[in-house]
Amino acid sequence: MQLKRTCYACDLIDDPELIEEYKKYHLAENARPEITKSIKDAGVVSMEIYLLGNRLFMIMEVDETFTPERKQLMDIANPDVQKWEQLMWKFQQAPPLAKQGEKWLKMEQIYSLP
């Protein structure tokens, strides 16, 4: 199976209390199985999210079945994911350059250590 890395950025609302609450939702012991399943079902093999100030960076290893469009369609059809996304809008906001309704923007790779 061929894997590729894809990376995204998103901003959190710049409020320390909200950021701490957001972090609690993402602790391993608070992982929601239905959300984890939806991510894996879309072809995501591994995912990490990093925080710098109020900016999030998501790094994913994905298989050949993953496309952002396919993931979006799967999410729209999944009521559990829709509830989760609605909750996340309490914390997340669109980063600069985002279009209406976008939160996570794909990052462009500009360097790879030879």
Buried (B, 14 or more C-beta within 10 A) or exposed (E): EEEEEBBBBBBBBEEEEBBEEBBEBEEEEEEEEEBEEBBEEBBBBEBEBEEEEBEBBBBBBBBEEBEEEEBEEBBEEBEBBEEBBEEBEEBBEBBEEBEEEEBBBEEEEEEEEE
